[in-house]
Amino acid sequence: MAATYSSFMATRFYNPIFNTALFDGPIRIYFSKNYESVALKIYHLLQTEYLEQWNQLRESSLKFKDHIFLMMYSDKNELHTVFSEKTQLIQSQEWEEGLAIGFCQPQDDVELVYQLEAITKLMASWLEKQNCEVSL
């Protein structure tokens, strides 16, 4: 299914703090304008450091019309009101338009690297599951 902003706004993942978004191919990044530099850094790193995965996501998105929704919440309380696991700072859930991944705005570059590694692992697992379902 093709992802639309209006369908995203109707989900529990949406938060009014998301006043800015980056859309490019398979990735949708939602965030507060205050965190624009971090969102741009994530976007850049996904396209450069994880190029192979980016290309796999692009192929999957073209084929299945689904997307990865990265949502950068301002704090863990906002994250935990949306996702059920109260101890994890990076959480994901599949839905009819793709994979929703929520995380808290990183406090420094070290935390950003950790979060990006965790996010790309979630995306890789999702891609693997997609490929398994197609081959069944």
N, C-alpha and C positions, 0 to 999 in steps of 0.2 A: 504494500500500500504506500502511496506517495505521502510523505510527511508534510503536514501543513501546520502553520503557526496556530491557526484557530483550533485544530484538533489537539495540539499540545496544550494550549491554554485551558482546555476542558479537562485535563488530567489532574491527578493529585500531585504530580511532579512540579507543576507550574507554581511559581511564587512571584508575587508582585515586585520583588526586588530585581527580577530579571527584566531590566529595562534596556538591555543591549544583547545582541546575538551575532554570532558569526556563522554563516552558512556556507559550506563549500563541499560539494559532492556528498560524501557519505557522513560528514560530521556536522552536527549542530551544537554549538557551544552557547549556552545561556548564562548570563552573568549580570552583575550590577556594573554600571558605568565606572564605579570606583575601582573595579578590578580589571579594567580593560588591558592594562599592561601584562598582567598575569595570563589572561585569556589569549592574548596575542602570542605570548611566549609558548604556551601550550600548543597552540595551533602551529606555530613555526617548528617546534620540536617534533610534533607528530609527522610533519611533512618532510623533515630532514633526517632525524635520528631513527625514525620508524617508517622509512619510505616503503619498504616491502609490504608491511602491514597496511599502510595507507592505500597502496595500490590494490591489495586484496579487498579492503573495505569498499573501495570505489567500484570494483568489479561486482561485488555482492550487491551493492546499492543499485547499480544499473540493472542487475538481473532480477532482484526481488523487490525493488522499490522500498527498501527499508533503510534506516539510518541509525547512527549512534548519536544519542542525545547526552551531551556532557553538561551537567548543571552544577555551577559553582555557587554553593550556598555561603552566606557570610559567616555562619557559625554552626556548631554541631547541633544546637537546639532546632534550628530550621531544618537541617538534614534529617534529624530523628523524628520530626513530625511527619515527614514524607515516607521514610523507609522504616521498616519494622525493627531491624537490628540496632539496638541502642549502644553497642560498644564499638562498632566499626565506623571509621571516619571516611571510608569509601564504600559505597554500596551500589548494587545494580539490580535491575529487574527488567525482564523482557516484557514487552507489550506489543500490541498489534502493529505498531509502526517501527519497531526495531528494538534497540537496547537502550534503556535509560541508566545512566551512571551519575550518581550524585556524590559530591565531595565538598569538603570545606575549603575555603580560600586558604592557600598555603601561606604560612607565616614567613618563610624564607626559601632560598634556593635549594637547600638540602631537603626540606619537606616537599618541595615541588618535584624533585627528582624521584623521591619515594612514591609520591602520588602518581606520577606519570608512569612509572614502572607497574604499579598496581592496576592502573586504568588500562594499559596496553595488554596486561595479562587477562583482564576481564574481556576485552575486545577479542583477543585471540581465542579464548574459550568459546565465545559466542560464534565467531567465524567457523570454528571447528564443528560446532554443533549444527550450524547451518549446512555445512558441506556434508555431514553425516546424514541429515534428514533428506537431502537431495538425492543421495546415492541409494536410499532405501527403496 
